[in-house]
């Protein structure tokens, strides 16, 4: 594979350094523009195993609101995010839901759980 030079913006800290990255596929050749070592680690992970936090909502049956916000416990493999969102769309939970409750365990076999980010009480009957 030929050498590629591209620009990346590091997202590991508030500095948001603009990095000039030269690589050969997954092999890092040179990084310029990082003001700390986290920039180098960020580029290496972006080239070999890019991950992102995922936040969305899940349907709630008999809840005060019809949806509860959820997120991944840790960064999720970027190539699998759309498959994860399709899977989450199939999920419906019964109220009440507690914050930090596991909504989808071991999502797509990654070992990463999808958890509720807030309580969702049951809708009052009456």
Backbone bond lengths (Angstrom), bond angles and torsions (degrees), N, CA, C in turn:
res aa  C-N    CA-C-N  psi(-1)  N-CA   C-N-CA  omega(-1)  CA-C   N-CA-C  phi
1 X - - - 1.464 - - 1.537 108.14 -
2 X 1.319 118.03 136.77 1.468 120.48 179.97 1.533 111.21 -72.52
3 X 1.314 115.13 158.22 1.462 121.13 176.46 1.526 109.71 -66.53
4 X 1.333 114.68 138.18 1.456 121.45 178.50 1.515 107.82 -123.86
5 X 1.328 116.62 134.09 1.463 120.49 173.17 1.518 107.11 -114.74
6 X 1.337 114.74 125.78 1.453 119.66 -179.69 1.513 109.80 -141.18
7 X 1.316 114.20 166.24 1.453 121.40 179.87 1.525 109.19 -101.78
8 X 1.338 115.99 133.84 1.466 121.62 174.92 1.515 107.48 -129.35
9 X 1.313 116.11 149.87 1.458 120.47 173.56 1.518 107.02 -107.66
10 X 1.303 115.99 121.15 1.459 121.79 -179.10 1.532 108.64 -71.00
11 X 1.337 115.92 132.81 1.464 120.78 -177.63 1.530 112.41 -113.56
12 X 1.329 117.55 15.44 1.469 119.40 -176.20 1.518 113.84 -83.24
13 X 1.308 118.77 -15.92 1.467 120.33 176.87 1.531 108.76 -148.20
14 X 1.315 118.13 171.43 1.469 121.18 -177.00 1.536 114.96 -66.12
15 X 1.323 118.47 -14.20 1.470 120.56 -179.72 1.529 111.87 -62.51
16 X 1.333 117.88 -37.56 1.461 121.51 179.14 1.513 112.76 59.15
17 X 1.318 117.03 48.64 1.471 121.62 -177.53 1.528 111.70 -60.16
18 X 1.322 116.24 138.75 1.453 122.00 172.75 1.520 106.97 -87.92
19 X 1.313 116.30 118.69 1.462 122.37 -174.46 1.520 110.38 -107.42
20 X 1.306 115.82 136.45 1.463 122.07 170.58 1.523 105.83 -97.32
21 X 1.311 116.16 114.48 1.464 121.64 -172.57 1.521 109.71 -115.97
22 X 1.310 115.67 125.89 1.459 121.47 173.84 1.519 106.97 -111.40
23 X 1.329 115.38 125.95 1.466 119.57 -178.54 1.514 110.43 -147.01
24 X 1.314 113.51 166.54 1.459 122.64 178.82 1.522 105.83 -124.11
25 X 1.321 117.07 77.06 1.463 120.93 -173.45 1.518 109.35 75.04
26 X 1.345 116.22 -115.98 1.453 121.16 178.68 1.525 112.67 -90.83
27 X 1.319 117.86 -3.92 1.462 121.38 -178.14 1.521 109.48 -93.18
28 X 1.322 115.60 116.99 1.460 122.06 179.10 1.518 109.49 -78.11
29 X 1.331 116.44 130.86 1.462 121.12 179.73 1.521 110.35 -105.76
30 X 1.344 116.56 -47.41 1.465 119.12 -177.18 1.534 110.52 -156.81
31 X 1.336 115.62 141.56 1.467 121.87 174.64 1.513 107.48 -127.59
32 X 1.321 115.63 134.09 1.458 120.97 177.88 1.532 107.93 -134.18
33 X 1.326 116.86 142.85 1.456 121.34 175.45 1.516 114.51 108.23
34 X 1.338 117.40 -8.29 1.466 118.76 179.32 1.525 109.43 -80.46
35 X 1.333 115.68 137.94 1.462 119.79 178.83 1.526 112.20 -97.20
36 X 1.344 117.01 -5.85 1.465 120.40 175.79 1.527 108.94 -145.53
37 X 1.317 116.47 171.06 1.464 120.89 -178.31 1.523 113.28 -70.29
38 X 1.328 117.48 -18.20 1.460 119.62 179.43 1.524 111.09 -64.38
39 X 1.329 117.26 -29.41 1.464 120.82 178.30 1.517 111.55 -62.38
40 X 1.310 116.59 -42.18 1.461 121.33 178.69 1.534 109.97 -64.38
41 X 1.324 116.75 -45.75 1.464 120.89 179.08 1.534 110.64 -62.60
42 X 1.334 116.67 -38.84 1.462 121.25 179.00 1.527 110.66 -61.43
43 X 1.315 117.01 -47.88 1.464 121.08 -179.16 1.525 110.32 -61.91
44 X 1.321 116.78 -44.50 1.466 119.57 179.67 1.524 111.31 -59.07
45 X 1.336 117.02 -44.06 1.462 119.35 -179.81 1.532 111.33 -69.98
46 X 1.326 118.26 -35.45 1.467 121.02 178.11 1.526 111.56 -64.65
47 X 1.317 117.26 -33.73 1.459 120.14 -179.23 1.525 112.12 -78.11
48 X 1.328 117.83 -32.71 1.458 120.48 -173.82 1.524 114.64 -103.83
49 X 1.334 118.02 -35.76 1.462 121.01 -176.13 1.525 110.47 -154.95
50 X 1.340 117.54 72.25 1.473 119.72 -177.87 1.530 110.79 -66.37
51 X 1.332 115.59 135.93 1.464 121.91 -178.82 1.518 109.84 -136.31
52 X 1.343 115.26 153.79 1.454 121.84 177.72 1.518 109.41 -143.10
53 X 1.317 116.27 150.18 1.451 120.87 169.27 1.523 106.83 -72.86
54 X 1.317 116.58 145.33 1.459 121.41 179.69 1.523 108.05 -122.67
55 X 1.319 116.60 129.24 1.462 122.54 176.33 1.521 108.29 -129.60
56 X 1.322 116.12 134.56 1.459 121.16 179.96 1.527 108.22 -158.07
57 X 1.320 117.76 -157.82 1.462 121.42 178.92 1.523 110.31 -131.82
58 X 1.335 115.22 158.73 1.460 123.03 177.99 1.532 107.99 -128.22
59 X 1.322 115.80 142.97 1.468 120.44 178.00 1.531 110.71 -66.00
60 X 1.339 115.17 142.99 1.465 121.88 178.77 1.530 108.74 -124.21
61 X 1.320 115.50 125.63 1.462 121.88 177.07 1.526 108.91 -86.72
62 X 1.323 117.21 129.67 1.469 124.21 178.37 1.526 113.29 63.84
63 X 1.329 117.13 24.74 1.455 120.52 178.47 1.516 111.95 -89.77
64 X 1.315 115.69 162.25 1.462 121.43 175.69 1.528 109.99 -57.87
65 X 1.332 116.54 -36.07 1.467 123.41 173.94 1.525 108.24 -123.09
66 X 1.318 118.12 158.61 1.469 119.93 -175.96 1.526 114.50 -77.36
67 X 1.332 117.56 -14.53 1.467 121.16 -177.29 1.520 110.24 -132.83
68 X 1.324 116.08 150.62 1.467 121.84 173.28 1.531 107.56 -124.71
69 X 1.342 117.72 136.31 1.461 119.42 178.81 1.531 111.15 -72.95
70 X 1.322 115.14 140.91 1.465 122.20 179.28 1.524 109.36 -134.99
71 X 1.335 115.56 161.53 1.466 120.25 176.68 1.520 109.60 -152.94
72 X 1.319 116.40 162.36 1.460 121.08 177.78 1.525 108.95 -78.99
73 X 1.334 116.22 141.56 1.467 121.16 -179.38 1.524 112.37 -62.99
74 X 1.317 116.26 -29.23 1.465 120.88 177.01 1.525 108.04 -146.41
75 X 1.316 115.97 174.64 1.459 120.44 -177.51 1.531 110.09 -60.96
76 X 1.320 115.45 136.02 1.462 123.66 -174.70 1.522 109.99 -102.29
77 X 1.343 118.70 144.81 1.469 120.30 178.84 1.533 111.33 -56.34
78 X 1.298 116.18 123.06 1.468 122.18 -174.50 1.532 113.58 -56.56
79 X 1.342 119.44 -41.42 1.467 118.11 -179.50 1.528 114.19 -64.97
80 X 1.333 118.58 -16.30 1.458 121.90 -177.52 1.529 113.27 -102.72
81 X 1.318 118.17 3.69 1.464 120.25 -174.69 1.528 112.32 -62.54
82 X 1.320 119.32 -43.68 1.469 119.97 -178.42 1.526 110.94 -66.51
83 X 1.330 118.18 -36.03 1.471 121.02 175.60 1.529 109.75 -65.40
84 X 1.327 117.22 -38.55 1.460 120.74 177.04 1.529 110.55 -62.54
85 X 1.318 116.98 -45.27 1.466 120.52 179.97 1.528 111.51 -62.96
86 X 1.340 117.34 -36.90 1.468 120.16 176.07 1.530 110.43 -63.81
87 X 1.328 115.94 -41.67 1.468 120.94 179.50 1.538 110.67 -65.32
88 X 1.320 116.61 -44.24 1.465 120.76 -179.99 1.530 110.66 -62.52
89 X 1.320 117.68 -34.44 1.468 121.77 179.19 1.535 111.61 -61.31
90 X 1.336 117.29 -24.30 1.463 122.00 179.50 1.531 112.67 -81.77
91 X 1.334 116.96 -13.84 1.458 121.81 -173.22 1.524 110.96 -85.39
92 X 1.328 115.13 136.79 1.453 121.75 171.04 1.532 106.28 -138.32
93 X 1.326 116.91 129.70 1.460 121.22 -178.65 1.519 109.93 -111.41
94 X 1.311 115.26 157.93 1.462 122.59 178.34 1.517 108.91 -94.22
95 X 1.329 116.73 133.50 1.462 121.03 175.61 1.534 108.08 -72.05
96 X 1.298 119.47 151.21 1.467 127.51 3.04 1.528 111.86 -82.09
97 X 1.332 115.36 153.28 1.457 123.21 176.09 1.522 106.76 -117.66
98 X 1.304 116.94 138.34 1.468 122.04 178.41 1.529 109.68 -105.34
99 X 1.324 116.54 145.08 1.468 121.09 174.45 1.522 108.09 -55.88
100 X 1.316 116.55 141.13 1.472 125.66 -179.00 1.526 113.28 73.09
101 X 1.329 118.26 6.59 1.467 121.16 175.08 1.523 108.81 -70.63
102 X 1.322 117.14 135.88 1.467 120.48 177.00 1.526 108.25 -72.72
103 X 1.314 115.10 123.58 1.463 122.29 -179.28 1.523 110.40 -98.23
104 X 1.320 117.01 -38.05 1.465 122.99 178.02 1.523 107.20 -139.49
105 X 1.325 115.64 109.48 1.461 120.36 -176.79 1.523 110.61 -84.75
106 X 1.339 116.07 140.88 1.467 122.31 175.17 1.536 110.99 49.62
107 X 1.315 115.76 54.98 1.469 121.88 -175.20 1.522 112.08 -54.50
108 X 1.310 115.79 121.98 1.470 124.41 179.08 1.525 112.41 53.80
109 X 1.319 116.83 29.08 1.464 120.89 177.27 1.517 114.68 72.62
110 X 1.328 117.41 18.31 1.468 120.84 -177.08 1.525 113.19 -88.68
111 X 1.338 116.69 -12.28 1.455 120.12 -174.15 1.524 112.69 83.34
112 X 1.315 116.57 3.05 1.468 122.11 -179.14 1.527 108.65 -102.27
113 X 1.331 116.00 127.31 1.462 121.26 178.79 1.522 110.76 -91.04
114 X 1.326 115.33 150.81 1.460 122.22 170.73 1.521 105.48 -102.75
115 X 1.331 116.53 125.69 1.460 120.43 -173.76 1.533 111.22 -124.86
116 X 1.333 114.64 155.20 1.466 120.87 177.89 1.520 109.20 -74.39
117 X 1.311 116.66 140.06 1.462 119.96 -179.27 1.524 112.73 -100.10
118 X 1.343 117.68 0.21 1.464 120.36 176.09 1.530 109.46 -158.33
119 X 1.310 114.81 164.58 1.461 120.66 174.08 1.524 109.53 -73.30
120 X 1.309 115.57 148.82 1.460 121.14 171.33 1.524 107.20 -135.96
121 X 1.353 116.99 102.10 1.457 120.16 -178.46 1.530 111.55 -70.69
122 X 1.319 114.35 161.89 1.453 121.02 174.81 1.526 108.40 -71.49
123 X 1.323 115.53 144.12 1.468 121.17 178.40 1.522 108.83 -67.62
124 X 1.307 116.16 136.17 1.472 120.54 178.89 1.509 109.84 -64.28
125 X 1.311 116.14 134.30 1.463 121.46 178.10 1.517 109.09 -86.49
126 X 1.270 117.36 134.17 1.460 116.35 177.48 1.424 111.58 164.11
